[in-house]
Amino acid sequence: MKDFKWPQRLVFPVLMSIYMSFLMTGLITWINTGVEGDFFARWWRAFYLAWPIAFLLVFFGAARIRALSERIVGGS
């Protein structure tokens, strides 16, 4: 697999972390507290706290996880 170019090394974790944290915080906020009242305020708070953590996890972990998945499925 060809190595990512530098802009993609930054754009991928930004997009992946936004996608995952947006959906996960929304779903977990909904499950834990319901959609009444100040749902969007609670969701926003959870998202803006979770996104930087998710970004760092994806930025520093994506290559390792990709390599591990290739080893598991027998890739090169």
C-alpha positions as CSV (number, residue, x, y, z in Angstrom):
1,M,0.0,0.0,0.0
2,K,1.3,3.4,-1.0
3,D,2.2,5.7,1.9
4,F,-0.2,8.7,2.4
5,K,1.0,12.1,1.2
6,W,1.4,14.7,3.9
7,P,-1.9,16.6,3.4
8,Q,-3.8,13.3,3.5
9,R,-2.0,12.4,6.7
10,L,-3.7,15.4,8.3
11,V,-7.0,15.5,6.4
12,F,-7.8,11.8,7.0
13,P,-7.6,12.0,10.8
14,V,-9.5,15.3,10.9
15,L,-12.4,13.9,8.8
16,M,-12.4,10.5,10.5
17,S,-12.4,11.9,14.0
18,I,-15.1,14.4,13.2
19,Y,-17.2,11.6,11.7
20,M,-16.7,9.2,14.6
21,S,-17.0,11.7,17.5
22,F,-20.1,13.4,15.9
23,L,-22.0,10.2,15.5
24,M,-20.8,8.5,18.7
25,T,-21.5,11.5,21.0
26,G,-24.9,12.0,19.4
27,L,-25.9,8.4,19.8
28,I,-24.6,8.1,23.4
29,T,-26.1,11.4,24.5
30,W,-29.4,10.3,23.0
31,I,-29.2,6.9,24.7
32,N,-28.2,8.3,28.1
33,T,-30.3,11.4,28.3
34,G,-33.0,11.3,25.6
35,V,-33.7,14.0,23.0
36,E,-35.7,16.4,25.2
37,G,-34.8,19.8,26.4
38,D,-31.3,20.9,25.8
39,F,-30.2,17.8,23.8
40,F,-28.2,19.8,21.2
41,A,-26.4,21.7,23.9
42,R,-25.4,18.5,25.7
43,W,-24.5,16.9,22.4
44,W,-22.3,19.8,21.4
45,R,-20.5,19.8,24.7
46,A,-19.8,16.1,24.4
47,F,-18.6,16.5,20.8
48,Y,-16.3,19.4,21.4
49,L,-14.7,17.5,24.3
50,A,-14.4,14.3,22.4
51,W,-13.3,15.5,19.0
52,P,-9.7,16.6,20.0
53,I,-9.2,13.3,21.8
54,A,-10.5,11.4,18.8
55,F,-8.3,13.4,16.4
56,L,-5.2,12.5,18.4
57,L,-6.1,8.9,18.6
58,V,-6.7,8.6,14.9
59,F,-3.6,10.8,14.0
60,F,-1.2,8.7,16.0
61,G,-3.0,5.3,15.8
62,A,-4.3,4.9,12.2
63,A,-1.1,3.6,10.7
64,R,-0.6,1.1,13.5
65,I,-4.2,-0.1,13.2
66,R,-3.9,-0.3,9.4
67,A,-0.7,-2.4,9.8
68,L,-2.3,-4.7,12.4
69,S,-5.4,-5.2,10.2
70,E,-3.2,-6.1,7.3
71,R,-1.3,-8.7,9.4
72,I,-4.6,-10.2,10.7
73,V,-6.0,-10.6,7.2
74,G,-2.7,-11.7,5.7
75,G,-1.9,-8.6,3.7
76,S,1.7,-7.7,2.8
